[in-house]
Amino acid sequence: MELDEWVTARGGIVHRAAAKQAGWTDAHVVKVKRSGAVQIIRRTWVATADAGADALAAAWAGGRIACVSLARERGWWMPESADQRRHVSLKPHARAGVIAREDVIHWSRPVAPASAHSLRESVEDALAHIAVCLAAEHARVVWESAVRIERLSPEALRNVRWTTRAAAELARAVSGLSDSGLESLFLVRLAPWGLRIAQQVVLAGRPVDFLIGELLVVQVDGHAHHSSAADRGRDVAHDAELRLRGFTVLRFTYAQVVHDWPAVERTIARAVAAGLDRRS
């Protein structure tokens, strides 16, 4: 395997120290660079044409992929209105390299250590930046998504020494119970009402997204919900069984929760006003 193939197999960009540990001498790296198969960035990184744009930008800047950029890379739920710019983190007083005018730079001391051979900040640092970079509602949803996808313990997050109040408050608030960002968004928006809301309660043999009070069931259907007629059939049957047991079932779509929240809110308010959340 040639050096450029080795680098490509590792994402298209690696630290020169890692290449040396793998047996590629500095002289060989320079030789391959002269052939045009790789480029050397700030004398520290070896990259091929397969390197991602975010990783290249972080390498040129002398920092790491950060905040919402890392969240998108790792597949965390992201609101449609979230900042689309690239986010890069650098340590305070770091010697910055080439930074694009449109990029967002986070000058901050790391919350958690990350390898010097990595172009990505830690999950904890990404969460810390998101806590202050996004609106509180959206930050909470992204945190809940991160907890689920990264299999983080909410208790462990509460033990992190966060450097901002926003991050500490989010650590206290996350539950890890939401199956999707849409569920988290629903919960965050309804939380100020002070209702008794339970998540993932098993009723009639299957978990429901939310149980408000004793009898009001709310299901929220995401973009990818009901990929087959069989899935839809099981939901209809479960809804019917719940109604036979005395529950009221409200089901909302992604578009309703994200784009028509006032209507969702009004429907739930009417249900609670009618006493459908409690036994008579």
VOBA-1610 file (N, C-alpha, C; in pm, whole numbers, padded with zeros to 5 digits, always signed):
BEGIN
Met+00084-00121+00000Met+00000+00000+00000Met+00087+00125+00000Glu+00056+00219-00087Glu+00130+00344-00094Glu+00079+00442+00012Leu+00161+00545+00038Leu+00127+00642+00141Leu-00008+00707+00114Asp-00034+00749-00011Asp-00160+00817-00039Asp-00279+00724-00017Glu-00264+00596-00048Glu-00371+00499-00023Glu-00394+00482+00127Trp-00284+00480+00201Trp-00293+00465+00347Trp-00364+00585+00409Val-00331+00704+00361Val-00395+00826+00412Val-00543+00827+00375Thr-00575+00793+00251Thr-00715+00791+00206Thr-00798+00694+00290Ala-00741+00581+00323Ala-00813+00481+00403Ala-00843+00532+00543Arg-00775+00637+00585Arg-00795+00695+00719Arg-00865+00830+00714Gly-00944+00849+00611Gly-01024+00970+00601Gly-00967+01078+00512Gly-00850+01054+00454Gly-00793+01151+00362Gly-00699+01251+00424Ile-00685+01249+00556Ile-00592+01341+00621Ile-00547+01281+00755Val-00415+01280+00778Val-00361+01225+00903Val-00247+01313+00953His-00221+01304+01081His-00109+01377+01141His+00022+01313+01097Arg+00123+01393+01071Arg+00252+01339+01026Arg+00313+01247+01129Ala+00288+01275+01256Ala+00341+01187+01361Ala+00279+01049+01352Ala+00150+01044+01319Ala+00083+00915+01304Ala+00139+00840+01184Ala+00170+00913+01077Ala+00229+00849+00959Ala+00366+00792+00992Lys+00443+00867+01070Lys+00576+00820+01108Lys+00566+00695+01195Gln+00469+00693+01288Gln+00450+00576+01373Gln+00413+00453+01291Ala+00346+00477+01177Ala+00305+00366+01091Ala+00418+00322+00997Gly+00534+00390+01005Gly+00649+00347+00926Gly+00683+00434+00807Trp+00606+00543+00786Trp+00634+00633+00673Trp+00732+00741+00720Thr+00853+00739+00667Thr+00955+00835+00708Thr+00925+00973+00651Asp+00985+01075+00714Asp+00966+01212+00665Asp+01014+01224+00520Ala+01124+01158+00489Ala+01179+01164+00354Ala+01080+01105+00252His+01015+00997+00290His+00918+00934+00199His+00795+01023+00182Val+00752+01086+00291Val+00637+01176+00283Val+00666+01290+00187Val+00785+01348+00198Val+00823+01458+00110Val+00831+01411-00036Lys+00881+01290-00055Lys+00892+01235-00190Lys+00753+01219-00253Val+00658+01166-00176Val+00523+01147-00228Val+00456+01282-00252Lys+00488+01379-00166Lys+00434+01514-00186Lys+00480+01570-00320Arg+00606+01551-00353Arg+00659+01603-00479Arg+00590+01539-00600Ser+00541+01418-00581Ser+00472+01350-00692Ser+00330+01404-00710Gly+00282+01479-00611Gly+00148+01536-00619Gly+00039+01447-00561Ala+00077+01332-00508Ala-00024+01239-00455Ala-00078+01285-00320Val+00002+01362-00245Val-00043+01415-00116Val+00002+01560-00105Gln-00058+01632-00012Gln-00011+01766+00023Gln+00019+01770+00172Ile+00108+01857+00209Ile+00143+01874+00351Ile+00087+02008+00396Ile+00009+02006+00504Ile-00058+02125+00555Ile+00010+02170+00684Arg+00062+02290+00682Arg+00127+02352+00798Arg+00235+02261+00859Arg+00300+02184+00775Arg+00408+02094+00813Arg+00363+01987+00914Thr+00232+01977+00936Thr+00180+01888+01041Thr+00090+01777+00989Trp+00015+01805+00882Trp-00085+01711+00832Trp-00053+01667+00690Val-00081+01541+00663Val-00065+01486+00529Val-00205+01459+00475Ala-00236+01513+00359Ala-00373+01501+00306Ala-00372+01460+00160Thr-00480+01389+00122Thr-00502+01353-00017Thr-00624+01430-00068Ala-00657+01408-00191Ala-00773+01477-00250Ala-00904+01428-00189Asp-00900+01318-00114Asp-01021+01264-00052Asp-01052+01327+00084Ala-00966+01416+00131Ala-00990+01478+00262Ala-01116+01563+00259Gly-01194+01559+00368Gly-01316+01639+00377Gly-01285+01787+00389Ala-01379+01870+00342Ala-01358+02015+00343Ala-01343+02068+00485Asp-01423+02016+00579Asp-01415+02064+00717Asp-01281+02028+00780Ala-01235+01906+00756Ala-01107+01863+00812Ala-00992+01945+00754Leu-00997+01971+00626Leu-00893+02052+00564Leu-00892+02193+00622Ala-01011+02251+00638Ala-01020+02387+00692Ala-00966+02391+00834Ala-01000+02289+00914Ala-00950+02285+01052Ala-00798+02272+01055Ala-00744+02191+00966Ala-00599+02174+00960Ala-00529+02303+00921Trp-00581+02371+00820Trp-00520+02498+00778Trp-00531+02604+00888Ala-00640+02599+00964Ala-00657+02698+01072Ala-00574+02665+01195Gly-00530+02540+01205Gly-00457+02498+01326Gly-00551+02464+01439Gly-00674+02424+01406Gly-00773+02394+01510Gly-00841+02260+01488Arg-00967+02252+01531Arg-01043+02128+01520Arg-01185+02157+01472Ile-01245+02061+01405Ile-01387+02071+01369Ile-01466+02080+01498Ala-01560+02174+01506Ala-01623+02204+01634Ala-01773+02227+01621Cys-01837+02233+01738Cys-01974+02281+01753Cys-02070+02213+01655Val-02150+02290+01584Val-02252+02233+01496Val-02191+02157+01379Ser-02069+02192+01339Ser-02003+02119+01230Ser-01974+01976+01273Leu-01926+01958+01395Leu-01902+01824+01445Leu-02035+01750+01466Ala-02136+01823+01514Ala-02267+01762+01536Ala-02324+01706+01405Arg-02312+01782+01298Arg-02362+01734+01169Arg-02283+01613+01122Glu-02153+01617+01140Glu-02068+01506+01098Glu-02105+01377+01171Arg-02141+01390+01298Arg-02173+01272+01379Arg-02321+01233+01372Gly-02399+01309+01296Gly-02537+01270+01275Gly-02633+01312+01384Trp-02596+01412+01467Trp-02688+01460+01569Trp-02799+01539+01501Trp-02918+01538+01561Trp-03029+01614+01506Trp-02994+01762+01505Met-03027+01829+01395Met-02995+01970+01383Met-03118+02045+01330Pro-03157+02153+01395Pro-03273+02230+01345Pro-03248+02285+01206Glu-03354+02296+01128Glu-03341+02343+00991Glu-03282+02484+00984Ser-03306+02562+01087Ser-03260+02702+01087Ser-03120+02720+01144Ala-03053+02610+01178Ala-02921+02621+01241Ala-02818+02681+01146Asp-02718+02743+01204Asp-02610+02806+01129Asp-02544+02703+01036Gln-02533+02738+00909Gln-02473+02648+00810Gln-02322+02671+00794Arg-02268+02771+00862Arg-02126+02799+00847Arg-02041+02692+00915Arg-01916+02683+00874Arg-01823+02590+00936Arg-01776+02645+01071His-01771+02558+01172His-01725+02600+01304His-01594+02528+01338Val-01497+02604+01383Val-01365+02552+01417Val-01327+02603+01556Ser-01265+02517+01636Ser-01221+02560+01769Ser-01069+02571+01774Leu-01023+02674+01843Leu-00881+02693+01868Leu-00862+02725+02016Lys-00748+02684+02069Lys-00718+02715+02208Lys-00689+02865+02221Pro-00716+02921+02340Pro-00684+03063+02361Pro-00536+03089+02332His-00508+03197+02265His-00371+03240+02233His-00301+03145+02136Ala-00378+03056+02070Ala-00317+02967+01971Ala-00273+03048+01851Arg-00174+02998+01781Arg-00125+03064+01661Arg-00211+03018+01543Ala-00307+03098+01507Ala-00401+03059+01402Ala-00335+03061+01266Gly-00382+02970+01182Gly-00332+02965+01046Gly-00428+03035+00950Val-00458+02969+00842Val-00547+03025+00741Val-00691+03001+00782Ile-00768+03109+00795Ile-00908+03098+00837Ile-00996+03168+00734Ala-01095+03096+00684Ala-01188+03154+00587Ala-01273+03260+00656Arg-01305+03364+00583Arg-01378+03477+00640Arg-01513+03434+00696Glu-01578+03338+00631Glu-01712+03299+00674Glu-01712+03197+00788Asp-01598+03140+00822Asp-01593+03039+00927Asp-01613+03101+01065Val-01672+03024+01155Val-01692+03067+01294Val-01582+03003+01379Ile-01509+03084+01453Ile-01399+03035+01535Ile-01436+03043+01683His-01420+02932+01752His-01442+02927+01897His-01306+02924+01966Trp-01272+03036+02029Trp-01147+03041+02105Trp-01179+02998+02248Ser-01142+02879+02284Ser-01180+02829+02416Ser-01084+02721+02465Arg-01073+02713+02597Arg-00994+02607+02657Arg-01077+02479+02658Pro-01021+02366+02615Pro-01099+02243+02604Pro-01157+02197+02737Val-01278+02147+02732Val-01342+02086+02849Val-01287+01946+02872Ala-01265+01874+02763Ala-01212+01738+02769Ala-01094+01727+02673Pro-00994+01648+02707Pro-00877+01635+02620Pro-00910+01559+02492Ala-00838+01590+02387Ala-00850+01519+02260Ala-00710+01495+02207Ser-00691+01388+02132Ser-00560+01353+02080Ser-00504+01464+01992Ala-00375+01485+02004Ala-00308+01584+01918Ala-00313+01542+01772His-00342+01416+01747His-00349+01364+01612His-00490+01373+01554Ser-00583+01436+01628Ser-00722+01444+01583Ser-00757+01586+01539Leu-00838+01596+01434Leu-00887+01725+01387Leu-01028+01753+01436Arg-01073+01675+01533Arg-01209+01691+01585Arg-01203+01712+01736Glu-01278+01812+01783Glu-01283+01832+01926Glu-01365+01722+01991Ser-01358+01712+02123Ser-01431+01607+02194Ser-01581+01631+02186Val-01658+01527+02211Val-01803+01539+02215Val-01844+01641+02320Glu-01778+01637+02436Glu-01811+01732+02542Glu-01786+01876+02499Asp-01677+01900+02428Asp-01649+02037+02383Asp-01749+02082+02278Ala-01790+01989+02190Ala-01892+02025+02093Ala-02022+02063+02163Leu-02059+01988+02266Leu-02180+02019+02342Leu-02165+02154+02413Ala-02047+02180+02467Ala-02024+02309+02535Ala-02040+02425+02438His-01989+02411+02317His-02002+02519+02219His-02146+02534+02172Ile-02214+02421+02151Ile-02354+02426+02107Ile-02440+02496+02212Ala-02408+02477+02339Ala-02487+02536+02448Ala-02492+02688+02438Val-02387+02749+02388Val-02383+02895+02379Val-02400+02946+02237Cys-02397+02854+02140Cys-02402+02895+01999Cys-02544+02890+01943Leu-02627+02800+01995Leu-02763+02786+01947Leu-02861+02844+02048Ala-02981+02873+02000Ala-03088+02915+02091Ala-03113+02803+02191Ala-03155+02839+02311Ala-03170+02742+02420Ala-03255+02622+02379Glu-03366+02648+02311Glu-03456+02540+02270Glu-03385+02441+02178His-03316+02492+02077His-03248+02406+01982His-03127+02338+02045Ala-03056+02407+02132Ala-02941+02347+02200Ala-02985+02226+02281Arg-03098+02237+02350Arg-03149+02124+02430Arg-03179+02004+02340Val-03239+02030+02225Val-03274+01921+02134Val-03147+01853+02081Val-03047+01931+02045Val-02922+01875+01995Val-02853+01793+02105Trp-02854+01843+02227Trp-02795+01768+02338Trp-02866+01634+02357Glu-02999+01635+02353Glu-03073+01510+02369Glu-03036+01412+02257Ser-03022+01462+02136Ser-02983+01377+02024Ser-02844+01319+02046Ala-02752+01402+02095Ala-02615+01356+02121Ala-02613+01247+02228Val-02693+01266+02332Val-02699+01167+02440Val-02742+01032+02385Arg-02841+01035+02295Arg-02893+00909+02239Arg-02794+00846+02142Ile-02742+00925+02048Ile-02655+00871+01944Ile-02519+00828+02000Glu-02464+00907+02091Glu-02333+00876+02147Glu-02341+00784+02269Arg-02466+00752+02308Arg-02489+00666+02426Arg-02422+00724+02550Leu-02446+00852+02570Leu-02390+00921+02685Leu-02481+00904+02806Ser-02423+00904+02921Ser-02501+00899+03045Ser-02533+01041+03090Pro-02661+01074+03108Pro-02694+01208+03160Pro-02626+01235+03293Glu-02614+01131+03377Glu-02547+01149+03506Glu-02401+01187+03488Ala-02335+01123+03391Ala-02194+01156+03365Ala-02180+01298+03314Leu-02273+01342+03230Leu-02268+01479+03179Leu-02281+01580+03293Arg-02360+01547+03392Arg-02377+01639+03505Arg-02251+01650+03590Asn-02162+01553+03578Asn-02037+01557+03654Asn-01925+01632+03581Val-01949+01667+03455Val-01848+01742+03379Val-01835+01883+03435Arg-01715+01934+03439Arg-01691+02070+03488Arg-01711+02169+03372Trp-01836+02199+03346Trp-01868+02291+03237Trp-01823+02432+03271Thr-01783+02505+03171Thr-01729+02640+03194Thr-01832+02750+03173Thr-01954+02713+03130Thr-02059+02813+03113Thr-02186+02768+03185Arg-02266+02864+03226Arg-02392+02833+03291Arg-02487+02761+03195Ala-02486+02802+03068Ala-02575+02740+02969Ala-02549+02591+02958Ala-02422+02551+02953Ala-02390+02409+02942Ala-02427+02333+03069Ala-02401+02394+03184Ala-02435+02328+03311Ala-02586+02308+03323Glu-02664+02407+03279Glu-02811+02394+03285Glu-02861+02286+03191Leu-02802+02276+03074Leu-02841+02171+02981Leu-02807+02034+03036Ala-02692+02022+03101Ala-02653+01894+03160Ala-02752+01850+03266Arg-02806+01946+03340Arg-02906+01912+03442Arg-03041+01876+03379Ala-03067+01928+03259Ala-03200+01912+03198Ala-03214+01787+03113Val-03106+01742+03048Val-03120+01631+02954Val-03164+01504+03025Ser-03246+01426+02954Ser-03297+01302+03012Ser-03249+01178+02939Gly-03223+01191+02809Gly-03182+01075+02731Gly-03297+00984+02694Leu-03421+01026+02718Leu-03536+00941+02692Leu-03594+00959+02552Ser-03563+01067+02485Ser-03621+01093+02354Ser-03559+01003+02248Asp-03644+00943+02165Asp-03597+00859+02055Asp-03556+00941+01934Ser-03594+01067+01932Ser-03562+01150+01816Ser-03554+01296+01858Gly-03494+01377+01770Gly-03488+01520+01794Gly-03626+01581+01798Leu-03717+01524+01721Leu-03854+01576+01717Leu-03922+01560+01853Glu-03900+01446+01918Glu-03956+01426+02052Glu-03898+01527+02150Ser-03768+01550+02141Ser-03704+01647+02230Ser-03762+01786+02210Leu-03782+01823+02083Leu-03838+01954+02053Leu-03978+01968+02111Phe-04058+01865+02097Phe-04193+01865+02153Phe-04188+01885+02305Leu-04102+01810+02371Leu-04093+01817+02517Leu-04045+01954+02563Val-03944+02007+02496Val-03891+02138+02534Val-03997+02246+02520Arg-04073+02240+02412Arg-04174+02344+02388Arg-04292+02332+02484Leu-04321+02213+02531Leu-04435+02195+02619Leu-04397+02208+02767Ala-04268+02202+02797Ala-04222+02204+02936Ala-04273+02323+03016Pro-04278+02446+02960Pro-04323+02561+03040Pro-04467+02550+03090Trp-04544+02459+03036Trp-04684+02446+03078Trp-04697+02388+03218Gly-04596+02317+03263Gly-04603+02259+03397Gly-04689+02134+03406Leu-04717+02071+03293Leu-04796+01948+03293Leu-04710+01830+03338Arg-04775+01727+03386Arg-04703+01604+03419Arg-04688+01523+03292Ile-04566+01517+03239Ile-04541+01450+03112Ile-04438+01340+03134Ala-04473+01219+03094Ala-04382+01104+03103Ala-04347+01058+02963Gln-04223+01016+02943Gln-04178+00969+02812Gln-04159+00817+02811Gln-04182+00760+02694Gln-04155+00619+02670Gln-04220+00526+02774Val-04345+00557+02807Val-04422+00473+02899Val-04481+00357+02819Val-04469+00236+02871Val-04523+00119+02802Val-04671+00106+02836Leu-04754+00115+02732Leu-04899+00100+02746Leu-04948-00001+02644Ala-05027-00096+02686Ala-05079-00201+02597Ala-04966-00270+02523Gly-04856-00291+02592Gly-04746-00369+02537Gly-04646-00295+02452Arg-04667-00165+02428Arg-04574-00087+02346Arg-04549+00049+02408Pro-04427+00104+02392Pro-04401+00238+02448Pro-04470+00346+02367Val-04516+00449+02435Val-04571+00567+02367Val-04473+00682+02387Asp-04476+00777+02295Asp-04381+00888+02304Asp-04402+00970+02431Phe-04528+01008+02456Phe-04558+01091+02573Phe-04691+01050+02635Leu-04695+01054+02766Leu-04820+01038+02839Leu-04838+01163+02924Ile-04940+01241+02892Ile-04969+01363+02968Ile-05076+01330+03071Gly-05042+01355+03197Gly-05134+01318+03303Gly-05150+01167+03309Glu-05273+01122+03318Glu-05300+00978+03329Glu-05346+00914+03199Leu-05412+00993+03111Leu-05481+00931+02998Leu-05456+00992+02861Leu-05381+01101+02852Leu-05361+01166+02723Leu-05228+01121+02661Val-05238+01043+02555Val-05120+00991+02485Val-05090+01079+02364Val-04964+01115+02347Val-04922+01193+02231Val-04810+01117+02159Gln-04828+01097+02029Gln-04728+01034+01945Gln-04682+01135+01841Val-04550+01149+01822Val-04497+01240+01721Val-04424+01158+01616Asp-04460+01178+01491Asp-04408+01099+01380Asp-04305+01177+01302Gly-04181+01129+01299Gly-04073+01199+01231Gly-04076+01180+01081His-03971+01236+01014His-03961+01230+00868His-03967+01086+00816Ala-03897+00996+00885Ala-03883+00860+00834Ala-03988+00765+00891His-04089+00820+00957His-04187+00736+01023His-04273+00661+00920His-04309+00539+00958His-04398+00456+00877His-04341+00429+00738Ser-04232+00357+00736Ser-04171+00323+00608Ser-04246+00213+00536Ser-04339+00149+00604Ser-04415+00042+00540Ser-04558+00042+00590Ala-04645-00024+00511Ala-04786-00036+00550Ala-04800-00116+00678Ala-04708-00212+00699Ala-04713-00294+00821Ala-04689-00208+00944Asp-04593-00114+00935Asp-04566-00023+01047Asp-04690+00060+01080Arg-04749+00114+00976Arg-04869+00196+00995Arg-04982+00112+01055Gly-04995-00010+01008Gly-05100-00097+01062Gly-05082-00126+01209Arg-04960-00149+01251Arg-04934-00175+01393Arg-04967-00053+01478Asp-04935+00067+01426Asp-04967+00189+01501Asp-05118+00209+01514Val-05189+00185+01405Val-05335+00201+01408Val-05397+00103+01508Ala-05348-00020+01507Ala-05401-00120+01599Ala-05370-00083+01744His-05251-00031+01767His-05213+00008+01904His-05295+00127+01949Asp-05315+00225+01860Asp-05399+00341+01894Asp-05540+00296+01932Ala-05593+00201+01855Ala-05729+00151+01883Ala-05736+00083+02019Glu-05633+00004+02050Glu-05631-00064+02180Glu-05623+00036+02294Leu-05546+00141+02276Leu-05536+00244+02380Leu-05670+00312+02402Arg-05739+00342+02294Arg-05871+00406+02307Arg-05968+00315+02380Leu-05963+00185+02351Leu-06051+00090+02419Leu-06022+00084+02569Arg-05900+00117+02605Arg-05861+00115+02747Arg-05884+00251+02814Gly-05941+00345+02741Gly-05977+00473+02801Gly-05881+00587+02776Phe-05779+00564+02693Phe-05683+00669+02663Phe-05730+00751+02541Thr-05691+00879+02540Thr-05707+00962+02421Thr-05572+00968+02352Val-05571+00945+02222Val-05444+00943+02147Val-05442+01058+02047Leu-05341+01142+02058Leu-05317+01250+01962Leu-05188+01218+01888Arg-05190+01229+01757Arg-05071+01199+01677Arg-05038+01319+01589Phe-04911+01365+01595Phe-04868+01482+01519Phe-04752+01446+01426Thr-04746+01513+01313Thr-04639+01490+01216Thr-04521+01584+01241Tyr-04411+01555+01174Tyr-04292+01641+01181Tyr-04328+01783+01140Ala-04399+01797+01028Ala-04433+01930+00977Ala-04516+02008+01077Gln-04607+01942+01146Gln-04690+02010+01244Gln-04607+02061+01362Val-04521+01975+01416Val-04441+02013+01533Val-04342+02124+01498Val-04277+02112+01383Val-04171+02207+01345Val-04227+02336+01287His-04329+02325+01202His-04374+02442+01127His-04511+02497+01169Asp-04585+02422+01247Asp-04718+02468+01287Asp-04742+02442+01435Trp-04643+02478+01516Trp-04651+02451+01658Trp-04773+02513+01726Pro-04814+02636+01693Pro-04932+02693+01759Pro-05055+02603+01748Ala-05072+02537+01633Ala-05188+02448+01617Ala-05174+02325+01706Val-05052+02272+01716Val-05028+02157+01804Val-05057+02196+01949Glu-05005+02311+01987Glu-05024+02362+02123Glu-05173+02380+02154Arg-05245+02436+02060Arg-05388+02460+02081Arg-05464+02328+02096Thr-05429+02228+02017Thr-05495+02098+02026Thr-05474+02034+02163Ile-05352+02040+02211Ile-05323+01981+02342Ile-05393+02060+02453Ala-05394+02192+02439Ala-05462+02274+02539Ala-05611+02240+02545Arg-05672+02221+02431Arg-05815+02187+02427Arg-05839+02050+02491Ala-05747+01956+02467Ala-05762+01822+02525Ala-05752+01826+02676Val-05657+01906+02727Val-05641+01919+02872Val-05762+01991+02932Ala-05810+02097+02863Ala-05926+02171+02912Ala-06049+02081+02920Ala-06057+01983+02831Ala-06171+01890+02830Ala-06153+01776+02930Gly-06041+01777+03001Gly-06019+01675+03102Gly-05977+01541+03046Leu-05926+01539+02922Leu-05889+01411+02861Leu-05757+01355+02913Asp-05689+01432+02995Asp-05564+01386+03053Asp-05582+01317+03188Arg-05702+01313+03240Arg-05723+01257+03373Arg-05852+01175+03381Arg-05855+01090+03479Arg-05971+01008+03502Arg-06079+01091+03571Ser-06202+01066+03536Ser-06312+01144+03594Ser-06341+01099+03736
//
